[in-house]
């Protein structure tokens, strides 16, 4: 459970030297940004840090709910899906339960873009169950976990931020999905070639704009795009017109989530596959 979060700023890349700190129960994660590393803890850990690391540049103490845009971690219900932190157990056993400890990564479900993705995912899975999912910008892993719990066979989940990868790995374990959810750290453009029925990209407009410039992007059956603010949603719709079919959309507080399908099933038919075998 989170109350206050303690953030320590260091110069340099500490990812390879913090193994002893990861064993501490108060450790949340590390965020590498440019030439600086930020360590996150649930408690004051100045004394511990002085034992293992050079002096830190700054210490910041904040409420976790301020990091979550003022929203405390609680139950979130979207149709049949209930998202909850691991220390709060849903009172009902019905539906699909997602245990999500966001740490300091994006994807607790409280943001309109994540909530929109959950709404559209549930609608899609009610009528068709994509077997393979490619989740670009997975954050806490919430959308991959939701897809797997609704029936997908496997998810390939990617993020550029090591803090997000740590959170997604933790949540993968909380939901018992170690064998079906594969995590990678890297740039989204380097993973577009992965074969998948559904591509999820809850990212910034600039990144989505770059991804949709790539020919290999248009090799999936379904596309869930989010993280689009105001006119950005319209711009993406205009750009994809004639290439993909808009199946559904969700809007909340000027944030847009869009669900597309490829009108042409590009996968080989059984007859064609047999012919080339």
N, C-alpha and C positions, 0 to 999 in steps of 0.2 A: 504494500500500500504506500502511496506517495503523499507527502505533505509538503515539506520544503525540499528543494533540490539544490545541491551545492555544485557549482561549476568552477573548475580550476583551469586556467589558461597557461599553457606552456609553449615555449618556442621550440620548433623542430617537430619531427615525426616520431611519436612515441609508440606507434602501434606494435613494434617488435620488442619492446622492453617492458611492457606492463603486465606480463603474465602473472606475477605474484599478486597484483592488485585485483585481477579477475576472480580470485578466490574469496575476496571479501564480500559478504552478503549485502553490503550497501552499494556495491559497484553497479552502475547502470550501463555505462558504455563510454566509448571514446569517439570523438568527432574530429577528423582531420580536415582542415581548411587552409589552403595555401601552405605557408610555412609555420603553421601553428596547430597545436593539438589541444582539444578541450576534453577534460575528464569530468564525468557526471557521477555524482554519488547521492544517496538518499540521506546521508548524515555528514557531519563535519569530519573530514578526513585529513586535515592539515598535518597532523603528527605522523600518520601513516605515509603520506606522500614524501615527507622529509626523509624518511628512512630509505626510500627507493629511488627518488628522482631528484634532479636539480631543482632549484627554487622556481616556484610558479610565478607568473607575471601578474596574475590577478585572481581574485575569488569573487564569485557572484552567487548570491543566495536569492532564490525566487520560489514562489508557490508553483507547484506543478500545474495547477489549473490555469495560471497565467500563461504558461507555455502552451496550453491547450486552448488559447483564446478565451480564457475565462470560464471554461466548461469543466466542472469536476467529473472524474471518471465514474460512470454509473451505467445502468442498463440502457441499451438502445435497441428498440424493436423496429424492424423493417419487414413487414409481412410475416413470413414464417421464421425469419432470422432474428435471433436475440444475441447481441454482442454484449459482453460483460467482462470486467477485469477479473482475474483469477481469484481474487479474495471475495468476490460477490457471486454467489451461486444462484442461478435463476430458480424461482420458486416452482416453475412448471417444467415438466420433462418433454412437453410437446414441441414440435418444430425442430429447428436447427440452432444449436448453441455454439457460439464462437467465443472461446476464452482468449482475450487479447490483452496483453500487458504492453502498452505502447512504449514504455520507457520514455525516451526523448525523440522517438521517430514519428513520422507522419502516418496517421491511419488508425485513430481510435474509433472512427465512425462519427465523431462530433462535427467534422467539417462537411459543408454542403456537397463538396465534390465527391468525397468518399461515400456519403449517404446516397447520393445520386447513383453512384456505381452499384451499390447494393440493391437499390430499387430496380435498376435495369437488369442486373444479373439475375435476380429472382424471376423477373418476367421472362427472360430468355430461357432459363433452365426449366421453367414450367412447360414450355412447348418443345424445347429441344435441348439435349444435354451434350455440349461439346466435350469430347473425351480428353483432348489435350489443350492446355492453357499456357500462353506465354504472357507473363505479367511484367511489364516494363515499368520500373519505378515502384517496386512492390511495397516499400515503406515497412510497415509492421508485418506485412504478409496477409493482411486481413482479406483482400479480395481473392487471393489464391486459396486461402483456407476456406472461404465461403464457397468457392467453385468446387473444391474437392468434396466438401461436406454435402453439396447438392448433387454430386454424382460424377464429376469429372474423374478421369482415371489418374492423370498426372498433371502437375503444374511445374513450369520452369519459371522461376521467380528471380528477378534481377533488380539490383539497385547500385547506384554509383557511390553511395554513402555507407561506410563501414558500420556506422551507428545503426542504420536501418537493417543491415544484414544481421547484426547481433540480435536486434529485436525480433526480426522475422524468424531467426533460428530458435529463439526462446519460445515464440508462439507456435512454431511448428511442433515443438515438443509438447507444449501444453495441450495441443489438440490431437496428439498421437499420429502425426502425419510425416514422420521422418522418412518413410520409404517412398512417399508419393510426391513430396514437394522438394524440388531441387533448387538450391540457392546458388547464385553466382553474383560476383561483384564486378561491375564494368560499365562500359558505355552502351546505351540502348542500341545505337546503330550497328554495333558489332554482333548483335544477337538477333537481328531481324530475320536472318535466314532459317532460324529454327522452325521446323514444321509444327504447326499448331492449328487447331480448329478455331480457337478464340484468342485474339490478341487484346490484352487490356493495357491501356496506357493512361494513367492518371498523372499527368505531367504538366509542365508549363507550356503555354502556347508556342513559344519559340522552339522548344524541343519537338513538339508535335508537328510543327510546320516543317522542320528538317526531316523528320521521319517519313512524313507523307510525300517528300520529294524523291524517296528511294523506290525504285521499281520493285525491289524485293519486299517492300511493305505490303504490296497487294497480292499476297500469296496465302491468305487465310480465308476462312469462311465467315467469321463474325469479328467485329471490331467494337470495343467499348472504349471510347475516348472521353476524358474528363480533365478537370483542371482549367477549364475555359471560362474566362470572365467576360461578361457583357458581349461586345461585338465580336470577340474572338470565336465564340460558338458559331456565329453566322459566317465568319470567314472560313472556318474549317468546312462547314456544310457546303459553301459555294465551291471550295477547292475540290471536294470529293464528288461533287455532282457529276454524273455520267460515268463515274468509276465504281461507286458503291451506292447501295440503296439505304436510305435512312429508315430504320424500323421503328425507333422510339426515341424519346428524349425526356430529360428531366431538368427542371430549372428551379433553383432555390437561391434567393438573395443574390441574384445576378450571376450565379455560377451555373454552368451548363454541363450536362453529361449527355453523350450521344451514343446510340447503339446503331451500328451499321451492319449490313450483310453484303457480301459479294454476290451480285445477281447471277454470276456464272460460277458454277461449281467446277473449279479447275483441277480437282482430283481425278485421276484416271478411272474410267469405268472398269468393272470387273473384266469385261470382254477385252478392253484395251490392255489391261494389266496382263491378262493371260496371253495375248498376242505377242507382247514384248518380253515374256518370261522365257 
